[in-house]
Amino acid sequence: MTPADRALRPGAVVARPAAAVSPAKRFAVAARRLACGAVLVNILVSASLLYQIGINYTAPGGNPLSKLHPGTYLALLAFALVLWERRQPVATLWEYWHRERAVMCFMLSLVWCSLLALAVNGPTGTAVYIESFVPAAILVLVLGQAPPSTVRLLGYAILGLVALNSVIAVLETTVHARLIPMYLGGEAAQQEFRTDFRSTALWDHPLTGASITMIATILLLATPMALIWRAVLTLLFLAGLISYGGRTALMLTLVTLAGYGLSWFTVQLLAARLRLRHLSAAAIAIVGIPLFIWFVATQTAAGERLIAHLYWDDSAANRVVQLQVLQHMTPRELLFGANITRISQIIYQIGLSVPFNDIEDFWLVILTQVGIFGFIIFVPGFLGFVARLWRTSAVPSRVILALVLLVASTSNSLGRKSNLLTLAVGTILAAEAFRKKDAQAQAQAQDTVQTWIPVATARRSADSAFRPVRPRTQFEARR
């Protein structure tokens, strides 16, 4: 019997050729994978690690191409693939202009600021805007329309890597040594925090680790997982926050968790949905979390350091002194920005020092770098980008966005080369993907509810039940 005859037998399974994947779809899938890879590389590869392997990412001198993070290159490559998806990059940009106008306006403002920074500081000044803001905008364009399953995998990967960093941070605090030596820029400025040790794990700075851990803790609230795993990860992240020593991030995280728990408990109480397990979990949280914080604060060196600095110290006072920078700038510098050397001189004049007591407000950093002409373009573009994320996000994502703005406004996280906004946008997109999964599950549960009808009016009684409608078979349908 020939293969053709066997294929004609009743019940034979005929293999059909797989549908050809169009080049445009392959480009889109590759772009999404590169965008996800850009987020993960930003977590795994820090400036300190790049310096240890001989790449002058933040150090002065070296190849200009080495001043961009590997994650930034992946994001730019992902955007290039999206533009070349239909072999019509101009048409694709025009489509993005109509579909994501806020994001495109933000990117245009970054181009303007980069041109001003290029005129004042040369190629070195443009790296801040390319590194800190451009990848975040690209993530919205590339992953904003991606399948939720892809972005959910990214969310789980972010949680896993942040948990790994928290474990490393706790171990570093225990042994009082870093896995990767911290690099603060320049050979003269390279030194360890020996008397005031704070863990860094795989991050470039303790405050970066604290900020990202805070964001990941809020992501836990939107992630569908068992309660026990959520509790374990929350305690691990809190331990990591204490090891990093970020007071602002720790306090904001505790306030957010307390507000979330109180609102959830109130909603369940008003809806009469409280169960014994809910009351047990609330009792454990009310008793366990304060005990955990008390133990860490009194029995560990990191906790003692954190408690010792819970007052208006020099770091907090510097945020007031830094406003004097504007008084020492010339009219031309106020309009067009000052170069990096001049800004460092002004910082020393007002009693601060670089890099330990730098300007701790990214708004002020941007203003000093590009002047009023750049600042009045950057602020509407950035706020429009934030408004776009806020408008299309649910409560957990909005909380993440608000916390990032609070942290950035009290530090220079976005005024230098930083991955804070990139990781925050990736986390927000993951939280929205988790929310869509919950919404789809609820819709499917409603669709699968069987329609019940009475058996017969004459047979109906107080004890009679309803039976589901039995679907007709194909033979009954033919009749």
C-alpha positions as CSV (number, residue, x, y, z in Angstrom):
1,M,0.0,0.0,0.0
2,T,1.4,3.3,-1.0
3,P,1.6,6.3,1.3
4,A,-1.2,8.0,-0.7
5,D,-3.5,4.9,-0.2
6,R,-2.8,4.9,3.6
7,A,-3.7,8.5,3.8
8,L,-7.1,7.8,2.2
9,R,-8.0,5.2,4.8
10,P,-10.8,6.1,7.3
11,G,-9.4,7.6,10.5
12,A,-6.0,8.3,9.0
13,V,-4.2,11.3,10.3
14,V,-2.8,13.4,7.5
15,A,0.1,15.7,8.5
16,R,-0.4,19.2,7.3
17,P,2.5,21.5,6.5
18,A,3.0,24.2,9.1
19,A,1.9,27.7,8.2
20,A,4.7,29.8,7.0
21,V,5.7,32.6,9.4
22,S,5.9,35.9,7.7
23,P,9.1,37.9,8.0
24,A,7.2,40.8,9.6
25,K,6.0,38.5,12.4
26,R,9.5,37.1,12.9
27,F,10.9,40.7,13.2
28,A,8.1,41.5,15.8
29,V,8.9,38.4,17.9
30,A,12.6,39.0,17.8
31,A,12.1,42.7,18.8
32,R,10.0,41.6,21.8
33,R,12.6,39.1,22.9
34,L,15.3,41.7,22.6
35,A,13.3,44.2,24.6
36,C,12.7,41.6,27.4
37,G,16.4,40.8,27.3
38,A,17.3,44.5,27.7
39,V,15.3,44.6,30.9
40,L,17.0,41.5,32.3
41,V,20.5,42.5,31.2
42,N,20.0,45.8,33.1
43,I,19.5,43.7,36.3
44,L,22.3,41.3,35.8
45,V,25.0,43.7,34.4
46,S,26.0,46.7,36.5
47,A,28.4,49.5,36.0
48,S,30.7,48.0,38.6
49,L,30.7,44.6,36.8
50,L,31.5,46.4,33.5
51,Y,34.4,48.2,35.2
52,Q,35.8,44.9,36.6
53,I,35.9,43.3,33.2
54,G,37.7,46.3,31.7
55,I,34.8,48.3,30.1
56,N,35.0,52.0,31.0
57,Y,31.2,52.5,31.2
58,T,31.2,55.2,33.9
59,A,35.0,55.8,34.1
60,P,36.5,58.7,32.2
61,G,38.1,58.0,28.9
62,G,37.8,55.0,26.7
63,N,35.9,54.1,23.6
64,P,32.7,56.2,23.2
65,L,30.8,53.1,22.3
66,S,31.5,51.7,25.8
67,K,29.6,54.5,27.4
68,L,26.3,52.8,26.6
69,H,25.0,49.8,28.6
70,P,24.6,46.4,26.9
71,G,20.9,46.6,27.7
72,T,20.6,49.9,25.9
73,Y,22.1,48.4,22.8
74,L,19.5,45.6,23.0
75,A,16.7,48.1,23.3
76,L,17.9,50.1,20.4
77,L,18.3,47.0,18.3
78,A,14.7,46.0,19.2
79,F,13.4,49.4,18.1
80,A,15.4,49.1,14.8
81,L,13.7,45.7,14.2
82,V,10.3,47.2,14.8
83,L,11.0,50.0,12.4
84,W,12.2,47.5,9.7
85,E,9.3,45.1,10.4
86,R,7.4,46.1,7.2
87,R,10.4,47.5,5.4
88,Q,8.9,51.0,5.8
89,P,10.5,52.7,8.8
90,V,9.0,56.1,8.0
91,A,5.5,54.7,7.8
92,T,6.0,52.8,11.0
93,L,7.2,56.0,12.8
94,W,4.1,57.8,11.4
95,E,1.9,55.1,12.7
96,Y,3.6,55.3,16.2
97,W,3.0,59.1,16.1
98,H,-0.7,58.6,15.8
99,R,-0.9,55.6,18.1
100,E,1.6,56.6,20.8
101,R,1.9,60.4,20.5
102,A,2.9,61.0,24.1
103,V,5.8,58.5,23.8
104,M,7.0,60.0,20.5
105,C,6.8,63.5,21.9
106,F,8.9,62.3,24.8
107,M,11.5,60.9,22.5
108,L,11.6,64.2,20.5
109,S,12.2,66.1,23.8
110,L,15.1,63.7,24.5
111,V,16.5,64.4,21.1
112,W,16.4,68.2,21.8
113,C,18.0,67.7,25.2
114,S,20.7,65.5,23.7
115,L,21.6,68.2,21.2
116,L,21.9,70.8,23.9
117,A,24.0,68.5,26.0
118,L,26.2,67.7,23.0
119,A,26.8,71.4,22.4
120,V,27.7,72.0,26.1
121,N,29.5,68.8,27.2
122,G,30.2,66.9,24.0
123,P,29.3,63.3,23.4
124,T,29.6,62.6,27.2
125,G,26.6,64.7,28.0
126,T,24.2,62.9,25.7
127,A,24.7,59.5,27.4
128,V,22.4,60.5,30.4
129,Y,19.4,60.9,28.2
130,I,20.1,57.9,26.0
131,E,20.7,55.6,28.9
132,S,18.1,56.8,31.5
133,F,15.1,57.6,29.3
134,V,15.3,56.2,25.7
135,P,15.1,52.5,26.6
136,A,12.0,53.1,28.8
137,A,10.2,54.7,25.8
138,I,11.2,51.9,23.5
139,L,9.8,49.3,26.0
140,V,6.4,51.0,25.8
141,L,6.5,51.0,22.0
142,V,7.8,47.4,21.6
143,L,6.1,45.6,24.5
144,G,3.0,47.8,24.8
145,Q,1.2,45.7,22.2
146,A,3.0,42.4,22.9
147,P,1.0,39.3,23.9
148,P,0.4,39.3,27.7
149,S,2.0,35.9,28.1
150,T,5.3,37.3,26.9
151,V,5.3,40.2,29.3
152,R,4.1,37.9,32.2
153,L,7.2,35.8,31.7
154,L,9.2,39.0,31.9
155,G,7.5,39.8,35.2
156,Y,8.3,36.4,36.7
157,A,11.9,36.8,35.6
158,I,12.2,40.2,37.2
159,L,10.9,38.9,40.5
160,G,13.3,36.0,40.4
161,L,16.3,38.2,39.7
162,V,15.3,40.7,42.4
163,A,14.9,37.8,44.8
164,L,18.4,36.6,43.9
165,N,19.8,40.1,44.5
166,S,18.1,40.2,47.9
167,V,19.7,36.9,48.9
168,I,23.1,38.2,47.8
169,A,22.5,41.5,49.7
170,V,21.7,39.7,52.9
171,L,24.8,37.5,52.5
172,E,27.0,40.5,51.9
173,T,25.7,42.2,55.0
174,T,26.4,39.0,57.0
175,V,30.0,38.6,55.8
176,H,30.6,42.4,55.5
177,A,32.0,42.0,52.0
178,R,30.7,42.7,48.5
179,L,30.4,40.1,45.7
180,I,31.3,42.8,43.1
181,P,33.4,45.8,44.4
182,M,31.5,49.0,44.0
183,Y,32.8,51.6,41.5
184,L,31.9,55.2,42.0
185,G,33.6,56.8,39.0
186,G,37.3,57.8,38.7
187,E,40.3,56.2,40.3
188,A,40.4,58.9,43.0
189,A,36.8,58.4,43.9
190,Q,36.8,54.7,44.0
191,Q,36.5,53.5,47.5
192,E,34.4,51.2,49.7
193,F,31.9,52.2,52.3
194,R,33.9,50.5,55.1
195,T,32.7,52.3,58.2
196,D,29.1,52.6,56.8
197,F,28.7,49.3,54.9
198,R,25.7,48.9,52.6
199,S,25.2,45.9,50.3
200,T,25.0,46.3,46.6
201,A,24.5,42.7,45.3
202,L,24.5,42.9,41.5
203,W,23.6,46.6,41.4
204,D,25.9,49.5,40.9
205,H,24.8,51.4,44.0
206,P,22.8,50.4,47.2
207,L,20.1,53.0,46.5
208,T,19.6,51.5,43.0
209,G,19.0,48.1,44.6
210,A,16.7,49.6,47.2
211,S,14.6,51.3,44.5
212,I,14.2,48.3,42.3
213,T,13.4,46.0,45.3
214,M,10.7,48.5,46.3
215,I,9.2,48.3,42.8
216,A,9.4,44.5,42.8
217,T,7.6,44.4,46.1
218,I,4.7,46.3,44.6
219,L,4.7,44.0,41.6
220,L,4.1,41.1,44.0
221,L,0.7,42.6,44.8
222,A,-0.3,42.2,41.2
223,T,1.2,38.8,40.6
224,P,-1.0,35.7,40.8
225,M,0.7,33.3,43.2
226,A,0.0,31.4,46.4
227,L,-0.2,33.4,49.6
228,I,2.7,31.6,51.2
229,W,5.0,32.4,48.3
230,R,3.9,36.0,48.3
231,A,4.6,36.2,52.1
232,V,8.1,34.6,51.7
233,L,9.1,36.9,48.9
234,T,7.8,40.0,50.7
235,L,9.9,39.2,53.8
236,L,12.9,38.5,51.6
237,F,12.5,41.8,49.8
238,L,12.1,43.6,53.1
239,A,15.4,42.0,54.3
240,G,17.0,43.1,51.1
241,L,15.8,46.7,51.5
242,I,17.3,46.8,55.0
243,S,20.6,45.4,53.7
244,Y,20.7,48.1,51.0
245,G,20.1,50.8,53.6
246,G,17.6,52.8,51.5
247,R,15.5,54.7,54.1
248,T,13.1,56.3,51.6
249,A,12.5,53.1,49.7
250,L,12.0,51.1,52.9
251,M,9.5,53.5,54.4
252,L,7.5,53.9,51.1
253,T,7.4,50.1,50.8
254,L,6.1,49.6,54.4
255,V,3.5,52.4,54.0
256,T,2.3,50.9,50.7
257,L,2.0,47.4,52.0
258,A,0.1,48.6,55.1
259,G,-2.2,50.7,52.9
260,Y,-2.8,47.7,50.6
261,G,-3.5,45.3,53.4
262,L,-5.9,47.7,55.2
263,S,-7.8,48.5,52.0
264,W,-8.1,44.8,51.0
265,F,-9.3,43.8,54.5
266,T,-11.9,46.6,54.5
267,V,-13.2,45.6,51.1
268,Q,-13.5,41.9,52.1
269,L,-15.2,42.9,55.4
270,L,-17.8,45.1,53.7
271,A,-18.5,42.4,51.1
272,A,-18.9,39.8,53.8
273,R,-16.2,37.6,52.1
274,L,-13.9,37.2,55.1
275,R,-12.9,33.6,55.9
276,L,-11.0,32.1,58.7
277,R,-7.8,31.9,56.6
278,H,-8.1,35.6,55.9
279,L,-8.3,36.4,59.6
280,S,-5.4,34.1,60.3
281,A,-3.2,35.7,57.6
282,A,-4.1,39.2,58.9
283,A,-3.2,38.2,62.5
284,I,0.1,36.7,61.4
285,A,1.0,39.8,59.4
286,I,0.1,42.2,62.3
287,V,2.2,40.2,64.7
288,G,4.9,38.7,62.4
289,I,6.0,41.8,60.4
290,P,6.7,44.0,63.5
291,L,8.6,41.2,65.1
292,F,10.6,40.7,61.9
293,I,11.4,44.4,61.7
294,W,12.3,44.5,65.4
295,F,14.6,41.5,65.1
296,V,16.4,43.0,62.1
297,A,16.7,46.4,63.6
298,T,18.1,45.2,66.9
299,Q,20.0,42.1,66.1
300,T,21.7,43.0,62.7
301,A,24.3,45.6,61.8
302,A,22.3,46.8,58.8
303,G,19.2,47.3,61.0
304,E,21.2,49.2,63.6
305,R,22.7,51.5,60.9
306,L,19.2,52.1,59.5
307,I,17.8,53.0,62.9
308,A,20.8,55.2,63.6
309,H,20.2,57.3,60.5
310,L,16.4,57.8,60.9
311,Y,16.8,61.5,61.5
312,W,17.5,64.7,59.6
313,D,21.2,63.9,58.8
314,D,23.7,65.5,56.4
315,S,22.2,63.6,53.5
316,A,18.8,65.2,54.1
317,A,20.3,68.6,54.7
318,N,22.2,68.5,51.5
319,R,18.9,68.4,49.6
320,V,18.2,72.0,50.8
321,V,21.8,73.2,50.3
322,Q,21.8,72.0,46.7
323,L,19.3,74.7,45.6
324,Q,22.2,77.2,45.9
325,V,23.6,75.8,42.7
326,L,21.3,78.0,40.7
327,Q,22.6,81.1,42.5
328,H,26.2,80.5,41.3
329,M,25.3,79.9,37.6
330,T,25.8,82.7,35.0
331,P,22.8,83.8,32.9
332,R,24.2,82.0,29.9
333,E,24.5,78.8,32.0
334,L,21.0,79.2,33.3
335,L,19.7,79.4,29.7
336,F,21.8,76.8,27.9
337,G,23.2,74.6,30.7
338,A,26.7,74.3,32.3
339,N,29.4,71.8,31.5
340,I,30.2,69.0,33.9
341,T,33.4,70.6,35.2
342,R,31.7,73.8,35.9
343,I,28.8,72.0,37.8
344,S,31.4,70.2,39.9
345,Q,33.1,73.5,40.8
346,I,29.8,75.0,41.9
347,I,29.0,71.9,44.0
348,Y,32.3,72.3,45.8
349,Q,31.6,76.1,46.3
350,I,28.4,75.4,48.2
351,G,30.0,72.9,50.5
352,L,29.1,69.6,48.8
353,S,31.4,67.1,47.1
354,V,31.3,64.7,44.1
355,P,30.3,61.9,44.0
356,F,29.3,61.4,47.7
357,N,27.3,64.6,48.3
358,D,26.1,65.4,44.8
359,I,22.9,67.0,43.7
360,E,20.1,64.8,45.0
361,D,17.3,65.9,42.7
362,F,17.1,64.8,39.1
363,W,14.9,67.8,38.1
364,L,17.7,70.1,39.3
365,V,20.4,68.0,37.6
366,I,18.5,68.2,34.2
367,L,18.1,72.0,34.7
368,T,21.8,72.6,35.3
369,Q,22.8,70.3,32.4
370,V,20.6,71.7,29.6
371,G,19.4,75.0,31.0
372,I,16.0,76.6,30.8
373,F,15.7,76.1,27.0
374,G,16.1,72.3,27.5
375,F,14.2,72.1,30.7
376,I,11.0,73.6,29.3
377,I,11.0,71.0,26.6
378,F,12.0,68.0,28.7
379,V,9.4,68.5,31.5
380,P,6.3,68.5,29.2
381,G,7.6,65.5,27.3
382,F,8.5,63.5,30.5
383,L,5.2,64.4,32.2
384,G,3.3,63.4,29.1
385,F,5.1,60.0,29.1
386,V,4.2,59.6,32.7
387,A,0.6,60.6,32.1
388,R,0.4,58.0,29.3
389,L,1.5,55.2,31.6
390,W,-0.8,56.4,34.4
391,R,-3.8,56.5,32.0
392,T,-3.4,53.0,30.8
393,S,-2.5,51.4,34.1
394,A,-4.3,49.9,37.1
395,V,-3.7,50.7,40.8
396,P,-0.5,48.6,41.3
397,S,1.1,50.1,38.2
398,R,0.1,53.6,39.3
399,V,1.6,53.0,42.7
400,I,4.9,51.9,41.1
401,L,4.9,55.0,39.0
402,A,4.2,57.3,41.9
403,L,6.9,55.7,44.1
404,V,9.5,56.0,41.3
405,L,8.8,59.7,40.9
406,L,9.1,60.2,44.6
407,V,12.4,58.4,44.9
408,A,13.8,60.1,41.8
409,S,12.8,63.5,43.1
410,T,14.8,62.9,46.3
411,S,17.9,61.5,44.5
412,N,19.9,61.9,41.2
413,S,18.7,58.5,40.0
414,L,17.5,59.9,36.7
415,G,20.0,62.7,36.4
416,R,22.8,60.3,35.7
417,K,23.1,57.1,33.7
418,S,20.5,54.9,35.4
419,N,18.3,51.9,34.6
420,L,15.6,52.9,37.2
421,L,13.0,54.1,34.7
422,T,13.7,51.3,32.3
423,L,13.1,48.6,35.0
424,A,10.1,50.6,36.3
425,V,8.5,50.6,32.9
426,G,9.2,46.8,32.5
427,T,7.6,46.2,35.9
428,I,4.6,48.3,35.1
429,L,4.0,46.4,31.8
430,A,4.4,43.1,33.7
431,A,1.8,44.2,36.3
432,E,-0.6,45.1,33.5
433,A,-0.1,41.7,31.9
434,F,-0.9,40.0,35.2
435,R,-4.0,42.1,35.5
436,K,-5.1,41.1,32.0
437,K,-4.6,37.4,32.9
438,D,-6.9,37.8,35.9
439,A,-9.5,39.6,33.8
440,Q,-9.4,36.8,31.1
441,A,-9.7,34.1,33.8
442,Q,-12.8,35.8,35.3
443,A,-14.3,36.2,31.8
444,Q,-13.7,32.5,31.0
445,A,-15.2,31.5,34.3
446,Q,-18.3,33.4,33.5
447,D,-18.5,31.9,30.0
448,T,-18.2,28.4,31.3
449,V,-21.1,28.7,33.7
450,Q,-23.7,26.3,32.6
451,T,-27.2,27.5,31.9
452,W,-29.7,25.8,34.3
453,I,-33.4,25.4,33.5
454,P,-36.2,23.9,35.4
455,V,-36.9,20.2,34.8
456,A,-40.6,20.8,34.4
457,T,-43.1,23.3,35.9
458,A,-45.3,20.5,37.3
459,R,-42.3,18.8,39.0
460,R,-40.9,21.9,40.5
461,S,-40.9,22.0,44.3
462,A,-38.9,23.5,47.1
463,D,-36.5,20.5,47.1
464,S,-36.2,20.2,43.3
465,A,-33.0,21.2,41.7
466,F,-32.1,22.5,38.3
467,R,-30.3,20.4,35.8
468,P,-28.0,21.6,33.0
469,V,-29.0,21.7,29.4
470,R,-27.6,18.6,27.6
471,P,-26.0,19.7,24.3
472,R,-27.4,17.9,21.3
473,T,-25.1,15.5,19.4
474,Q,-24.3,16.0,15.8
475,F,-26.8,13.2,14.8
476,E,-29.7,14.9,16.7
477,A,-28.7,18.2,15.1
478,R,-29.1,16.7,11.7
479,R,-32.6,15.6,12.5
